[in-house]
């Protein structure tokens, strides 16, 4: 018999949970995913954004209902095991940990690219180490830091929107349907943009650290998603108006280019600082969420024992946090930013397909959603995953195959535990 693992401290309210979700979503999406998504969807970027938002909404509702019923760290890893069986829960957790570790590397590299392009990797490593240490001091301090970061980022984005909409700009050709529709490209753009909507998972994975989770989690997830969608739509319209689809797709720093094109070049350094701040906020929330899933998988013996240790004074999963930090530093040394986004999107879409499948098994007395919601979520996740760049799909399938092998190899350990 394994020793009982002490519970995590419940310190987060609705506002904290919303801020953690915003820190993950807004930081990742606005500054990392718009350019590759526009390269795929062209002038139909807003259509791709709408598709991604519909799939994200279904996922959010399914996750909220499941998180309220199972308020434990681990998210869909827990839900899949409870509703679908041990293998599906393991694969969900595996996809989340691997995919989101790639997201952490992407966000760290974004920080380095904006702050010091010539020293992007060393700066990225320093950011990962610093935020891992911050998380080790407790989730409440992490939530406070995220609130500061989100405030700064939203202020910068408000300036970008005002300048992009009111400044000088060229017409957006095809942005509202003036050009031919590439359905595959729009779906691929939606799949890449989904990378930007996945932050609400951070809320569900904090189930053991939220006060009154049955009430807090179902409220926090839709609020965070709605605010994020509104921000994305405004920024997309402003960037398209300033640059046009081709210009938005071609620039590595689209929002800085947008304010420059709109005649406000003086704002460019501010936007770069805001981009780095946003990426730091996303990285903070990502490390927080991945470490909680690693903690839960270790507690369930789907990852090595010992990673489920809780610090006796700070009541945080310190070994899981250190392990995630080390893995992200390793990836930063070899990662490519755009490939990381595609691979992360594939892993997270499969993760949410499992979440929707789990939600579809809920009964009415368990808070079941209308059946169409999880079904649209399942189909949408699988469709967007299939349309991602080929390298991301093939790598993702190989990683999940390894996950099946790991699950099979660990059956004996779990049976003895």
N, C-alpha and C positions, 0 to 999 in steps of 0.2 A: 504493500500500500504506500502511495506517495503522500508526503506531508501536505497538510492543508495550506493553500496559498492565501495570505491575508488580502482583504479587499482593498481597492484603491479608494482614495478620499473623494467624496462628492462635494465639489466646491464651485462648479460652474452653473450659472443661471442661464436664462434664455438669451440675454444680451451677449454674454460671453460666447455661447455656442454659435450665435449668428455671426459674431465678429470672426471667430475661427474659420467658419465656412467662407466668409467673404475674403479673408486673407488668403485662403487657398485658391478660390476661383478667380478673383479679379487679378491677382498677381500673375497667374499662369496664362490667362486667356488674352488679355489686352496686349501684352508685350511679347508673347511668344507664338501664338497660334494664328493670328490674323493673316500674316504674310503667306505661309504655306497654304492656308485654307483658300485665300484669294487666288493663288496660283492654280489651284484645282477647280474652283467654282467660277472664277472670272467675275463678270459683272453680276452674277447671281449670288454673291456673298450673303446678302440678307436672306435669301431663300434657304441657303445652307444653315445660316444661324437659326432660322425658324425651325428647321427640321431637328437640329441638335437640341433646341430648347424643348420640343415636344418629347423627344426621347428622354431627355434629362428630367422633365416633369414626371413622366411615368416612373422613372427610376427613383426619383425623390419621394413620391407618394408610397411606392412599395417599400422603400427603405425606412420611411417614417413609421409606417404601421408595424413593420417587423421590429424596428428598434424599440418602439414603445412596449411591445410584447416581450422582447428579450433584451432588457437593458444591461448588456454585458459588453466589455471590450471585445473587439473582433469583427463587428459588422457582419457582412454576409458569410464570413467563415462560420460564425455561430448560427446564422439563420439557415444556411444550407445544410448543416449537420442536423439541426432540429427538424427541419421540414422535408428534406429530400434524401438524406443519408450521408454517411461519413465521407464518402469519396467526393461528393459535390461540394460539401463544405470545405474540404481540403483544397480542391481545385480553385474555389473562389478565393480562399486565403492566399494560396500560392500565386495566383494571378495578380492579386492586389499587392502583395509584398514585392514581387519582381517588377511589375509594371510601375509601381509608385516609387520604387528605388531608382528606376530610370528617370522618373519625373523629378526626383530630388536632384539628380545629377544635372538634368536640363536646367532647372532653376538656378542651381549654383553657378553653372556656366553662363547663364544670362546675367547674373550679378557681376561676374568677372568681365564679360564682354562690354557691359555698359560703363563700369567704373574704370577699368584699366585694360583695354583690349590687348596690349602687348604682354600683359601678365595675367591673362584671363584664368588660367588653371590654378596658379598659386592663390589668387584672390578667391577663387571658388572653394578651394580646400580650406582656406582660413574661415570662410563663411560657414561651411559645414561644421567645423570644429567649434566655432563660437556658439552657433545655435544649438548644437548638441549639449554643450555645457549649460546653456540657458534652460533647456528642457530638464536637465538633471536637477535643477533647483526647484522644480515643481510646475505643474500645469497652470496654476493660478497666475504665476509670474509670466508664463508664456502667453496666456490670454491677454494680460495687460499690455505686453509688448506688441501683440498682434493688433490690438485696438489702436495704438499709436500709429502703426504702419498703415492700417486701412484708412485712417483719417488723412494722412499725408497723400496717399495714392488717389483717393477720391477727389481731393482738392486739385491735384495735378490734372486728373482726367477731366474735371469740370472746366479747367482752363483750355484744354485741348478741344473740347466740344464747342465752347464758345468761339474760339479762334477759327476752328474748322468750318463752322456753320456761318459765321458772320464775316470772315476774312475773304480776301480775293481767292478765287478757285476756278478751275475749269470744269466743264460739264462732265457728268459721269455717264459714259456711254454704256448702255446695256444694264445699268444697275437696277432698273425697274422693269426689265423685260424687253429692252430694245434690241437685244442680240439673240442669236440662236442658243437654245438651252442644251447644255451637255449634261444629261441626267446623271451619268456616272460621275462626272466631275463635281456636280452639286452634292451628291451623296458622299464622295470622298472628302469634300470640303467640310461637310457636316461631321464626318467621323473625326477629322483633325480638330475641328472646333469643340468636339465633345471633350477633348483634353482639358478645355477651359472650364467646363461645367462640372467637373468631377469633384470639386472641393467639398460638396455637401457630405461626402462620405466621412470627412473628418468628424462631423457632428455625430454620426451613427457610431463610429469606432470609439467615441468617448463615453459610451453608454454607462460605464461604471463610475464616471467622474462628474456626471450631471445631476443636479438636484431635481427631484420629482421628474424622472425621465419620461414617464407615461404622458405627461403634459408638456414638458419642455421640448423634447425632440420633435414631435409632430408639428409644433409651432415654429421651431427654429429653422428646419430644413426648407419649407416653402418660402419663408421670409427671405432667407439668404439667397435662394434661387431667383426669386422675383426681383430683388434689388440688382443682382448680377445681370440678369437679362436686360433690364432697363438700361444699365450702364453700357453693356455691350452694344445694344442697338444704337444708342446715341453716338458712341465712339465710332462705330462702323459707318454710319451715315456721314459723320464729319470727315473721316479719313477718305471715304470714297469721293466725297465732294471735293476735297482738296487735291487728291492724287489721281483719281480715276482707278479702275481695276488694275490696269497694267502697272501703273506706278506703285500701287499698294502691294502688288505681288512681288515686285522686283527689289524693294528696299529691305535691308536687314533691320532697320529701325524705323518702322512705318509711322509711328506717331511723331517722332522727331522730324521726319521728312514732311509730314502733314502740316505741322505748324510753320515750318520753313517755307513751304509752298504757299501757304496762306498769308505770307508776309509778316510773320511774327518770329523771325529767326532768333530774336533775343530770348525766346522761351525755350529754345532747344536744350540748353544745359539743364534747365529745370526739369524738362521731360526726361532727360537721361537719368537724373538723380531719382525722379519718381519711378522710372522703370526699374532701377536697381533696388529701390525700396520695396516695390511691389514684388519683385522676385524673392527678396529676403522674407517678406511676409508669407509667400507661398511655400518657400522652403521650410520655414518654421512650422507651419501647419502640417506639411507633408511628413516631416520627420516625426512629428507628434503622432500622426495617424498610423504610419507604417509601424512604428515601435509598439503601438497598442495591439496591432494585429499580430506581430511577432510574439508579443507577450501571451496573447490568447492562444495562438497555435502551439506555443511551447507548453502552456498549461494543459492543452488537450493532447500533448505528445505527438503533434504533427511536425514539430521542429524540435531540435535538441533540448533536453531537460536542462534547467539552469537559467534559461533565458526568461523564465517566468518569475524570477526573484523580484521582490518589492523592497525598496529601500526602507529600513525600519523607521527613519525619522521623517523623510520627505514624502514617503508613500507614493513613489513613482517607480515604474519598471526600469530601473537603471541599467541592468545588463542588456535588455532589449534595445534601449536607446543607444548605448555604446556600440552594440553590434551593427545597428542600422547606420550609425555615423561612419563606422569603419568601411562598410560596404559602399556607401555613397562616395566616400573619398576615393576608393579604388576605381569606381566607375568614372568619376570626374577625370581621372588620368587618361581614359581611353575613349570617352563618349563623344559622339557627334550630335549636335543639338537637334537637328531636324529628324534624324533617325530615332533619337530618344523619344521625341513627341509621338511619332507613329507607333513605335513599339509600346509605349505607355498606353496610348489610346486602345490598342488591341487588347492588352491585358485587362484594362478597366472595363471595356465593353463586355467582355466575357464574364467578368465579376458581376456586373449588373444584370446580365442575362440570367445568371443563377439567382440573383436577388428577386427578380421579377417572377421566376419560376417558383421560388419559395413563397412569395406573396400570393401567388395564384392558388395555393393550398389552404389559405386561411379561411375559416368559416365565419359566418355572420357574427356569431357571438365573440369572435376573436378580432373583430374590427376589419373584416374583409372589405376590399375595395370593389367597385364595379368591375366585372370580369374583363372588360375591354382594356382597362388601364394596364394590368400586368401583361396581357397578351400583346398589346401594342409595344410595350417595353421590350419584351423578348424578341419580337420580330425586328424592331428597330435596332436593337443592340447587335444582333447577328448580321443584319444587312449592312450596317455601317462598318462593322469589323471586317466583313468580306471585301468592302470596297477600298480599304486602306492600301497604301503602297505595298507592292508584292513582297518586298524585303521584310516589312513589318509583319505581314501575315505569316510568312514562312518561319521567321524567327519565333513569333508568338506560338505557332503550332508546335515547334520543336521544344520550346520551354514548357508548354503544358504537357507534352509527352514525358518529359523528365519529371514533372510533377506527379504524374500517374505512377511512375517507377518508384519515386520516393514514398508515396502513399502505400504502395504494395509492400515495400521493404520494411515499413514501420508498423505493419499490422501486429506483429508479435509483441512489440514493446507496448503498444496500446492495450493489448489483451491482458498483459501481465499487470499494467497499471490500474 
